[in-house]
């Protein structure tokens, strides 16, 4: 196990895949959406030479849905995981480039730490980086202990 390996899992990649499966099941049960894993779509900045394929964690061309999944936690000492939140910012950029007709969801793991009081990592992200969240992105925070989810609003 490396210093950056999550405790209790085979690998961080394995934990990520399991969380994507949880998201896939959640969207099927809550909305009746059959989403495809590793969903490709062409993205590019308007006026760029040529769009390039990007694979969202989940998606559907029929239902016009894109989902990015992030199962990140506060650091062990309760600090903000800056490298992980940079990945969240990158996801927001991809959502910004995605076609407007698609519904866009960021499905994140509910992560708390005693040092942070009642604030979850998603709440912290929206508080500090909400200006980077496109208006059509819905952040869903999933609690695996209760199998429930809440929407975290990036708008004031």
Buried (B, 14 or more C-beta within 10 A) or exposed (E): EEEEEBEEBEEBEEBBBBBBEBBBEBBEEEEEBEBBBEBEBEBEEEEEEEEEEBEBBBBBEEBEBBBBBBBBBBBEEEEBBEEBBEEBEEBBEBBBBBEEEBBBBBBBBBBBBEEBEEBBBBBBBBEEBBEBBBEEBBBBBBBEEEEEBBEBEBEE
